[in-house]
């Protein structure tokens, strides 16, 4: 049983995820920087192809978070022997789904992208990227199953190690396969995609080996691989399906957001790809604190300590916002230096500068918004979190459409959608948690 959850315990769960996110974002920065050297078309194709891939990833991510909530609840209840069965059912479900998605996308990627991308050059580059990148889906979904297990039981250090190994492999292979160094073929944007697939496969192998040979998995009845239990799978999916659609819609709307920008021209799209990478770097601490919130809220409820949930959420928000504020201050103070990491094109740097403050402010707001929102999903009432997300995303995408397509304003006004999203998601999530309507929810 947990005593009062301390700042140290929150950091204990959050900081390995944060370190893993840092490693992951080094990968994103490197990919963007390498593709930026190939030109605006490669950069634009990379962001469109990458966002399309991440839309599909959200299906696995949402399922994994649903599994994490159940694992954390069982951990809080002390029912450790039931956890392994939950993890195995994540393996079963996500492996099948990933194979089906690979087959679907492999034979239709050009058609999917052609429906939404105006530029033939960017469409071709995006298709070339996706045709290789899609094979990483199986390894990514298996990795999400392991993430759910380790975050749910608050043993997150291994996530840092696996992510770091993945990043190192990806960077080395990026350099080799994009530009054709060390005797490797010069593959351009396809090389970036293939490097990421191999890196995800490597991370998956490390997860399996660590869990099998270094971790005391027997306590959790893991790796028995008993036959599929329909009732257990239905229980997992009952929690997970709103999260699957929630995360899918979230990244899909961001994909549409970039499609609106693509219609503003190739330069605004290239600028937004750079800003996207900076924004994700600013969000690094948030992922760790949000995951910790999700886990600890579910554990507290499992221990029948629902009265402590709001106090926990507020404590995590203060930690999260403090961390992001420091990163935002660095970005605002040295914008040109940071932008030169991504591109040496003076036009792209000039066009990016006005939007920098918006991105920094939005990230600080998201530090509170994501923690509050994960407090809602951690209660297990994922249908409510799904409804909150849908309503907020409608406002978000309407704003972006009006600013980019209807009124044809500057990129700064388009990116202001992120601030509006943060305000709404925080306000509605806070109201729901304060209402106590979630108390007594079983998962």
Secondary structure, 3 states (H helix, E strand, C coil): CCCCCCHHHHHHHHHHHHHHHHHHHHHHHHHHHHHHCCCHHHHHHHHHHHHHHHHHHHHHHHHHHHHHHHHHHHHHHCCHHHHHHHHHHHHHHHHHHHHHHHHHHHCCHHHHHHCCCCCHHHHHHHHHHHHHHHHHHHHHHHHHHHHHHHHHCCCCHHHHHHHHHHHHHHHHHHHHHHHCCCCCCCCCHHHHHHHHHHHHHHHHHHHHHHHHHCCCHHHHCCCCCCCCCHHHHHHHHHHHHHHHHHHHHHHHHHHHHHHHHHCCCHHHHHHHHHHHHHHHHHCHHHHHHHHHHHHHHHHHHHCCCHHHHHHHHHHHHHHHHHHHHHHHHHHHHCHHHHHHHHCCCHHHHHHHHCCHHHHHHHHHHHHHHHHHHHHHHHCCCHHHHHHHHHHHHHHHHHHHHHHHHHCCCCHHHHHCHHHHHHHHHHHHHHHHHHHCCCCCCCC
